[in-house]
Amino acid sequence: MQNLSDLKSVEGAALVLGSAPSLLRVDPYQFDGVVFGVGDLPVRAPGFAPYDYWVCANSHFPLPWLRSHRRVMQPAPYSYLVYATSAMDRFSQRRAQRYVDRLGRLEVSRSMVVYDQRHRDGLCTPQRGCCVMSRSIVADASIQEQLRQLTGIEYSEGHSVFFHGVALAILLGARPIYIAGVDLPFAQSEYTHIPAITNIPNGSGWQRLRGKAFEIKQSICQAFGWIVRRDESVFNDGKSDILSDLSALAKAAKIGGSELVNLSPTSLLSQVDGIRNDFDFIVKKD
């Protein structure tokens, strides 16, 4: 397993892809440069683009220490799995250590790069599974600190893995950085994804059980009127941080000699100063 500092610089442009429906406007095969797929996109749409970097940050999928997840991951076309320590944050330290040990014994055909986006100001109090992964594998500073060292600009822990994908592209020297399929809507009714061509696992067995129990509890509370469902996405609570982080990354790109270019008309990025819009670049031809 490698760290971010082990990666080579990027020559030329980068394309950062999310899984919002606006992604389908573009044709990555018209693009000449390095492609970053964030979240579960390389598994959700494996034939959509030739992914160089698969950037992940959540504790539901992918979990490469689980055989069931590795089976789903195997057909995905990517060269580097860039994996956050936060994937372990739901686990106890003891369980996380078992998973870290299991990762160390895996024979993998593609490179796995581990980065820290959780511990900008030291380890958690009390310590959690993400701290175990950070102590055991990561030799670098956090991705936010590395960006600050390069550009003088720092962003928050990030409300979407997209932010870390963009930060990585800046750190690797990509110029410019195009972004598609990243809408970041504040309304839940607008928070959708392109269909997945395969069944994507949602965490480990106990995580799925907890998630199902929470859904049942929410449904009962709504049925009795104990809670009112609002049309607010997961991004709504972090609205101020999201807008601040978008501006910060745009500034960091500029300081690094690059720029952020949004390709999606429906994206929140289209409203952010410092991010250029280009809705005609690599658009699919009829």
HELIX and SHEET records of a PDB file:
HELIX    1   1 LEU A    4  ASP A    6  5                                   3    
HELIX    2   2 PRO A   21  ARG A   25  5                                   5    
HELIX    3   3 PRO A   28  GLN A   30  5                                   3    
HELIX    4   4 LEU A   41  ARG A   44  1                                   4    
HELIX    5   5 ARG A   67  MET A   73  1                                   7    
HELIX    6   6 THR A   85  MET A   88  5                                   4    
HELIX    7   7 GLN A   93  ARG A  105  1                                  13    
HELIX    8   8 GLY A  129  ILE A  137  1                                   9    
HELIX    9   9 ILE A  143  THR A  151  1                                   9    
HELIX   10  10 VAL A  161  LEU A  171  1                                  11    
HELIX   11  11 GLN A  188  GLU A  190  5                                   3    
HELIX   12  12 GLY A  205  ALA A  223  1                                  19    
HELIX   13  13 LYS A  239  ILE A  255  1                                  17    
HELIX   14  14 LEU A  268  GLN A  271  5                                   4    
SHEET    1   A 8 SER A 111  TYR A 115  0                                        
SHEET    2   A 8 TYR A  80  ALA A  84  1                                        
SHEET    3   A 8 TYR A  53  CYS A  56  1                                        
SHEET    4   A 8 VAL A  34  VAL A  38  1                                        
SHEET    5   A 8 ALA A  14  LEU A  17  1                                        
SHEET    6   A 8 ILE A 177  ALA A 180  1                                        
SHEET    7   A 8 LEU A 260  ASN A 262  1                                        
SHEET    8   A 8 ILE A 275  ASN A 277  1                                        
END                                                                             
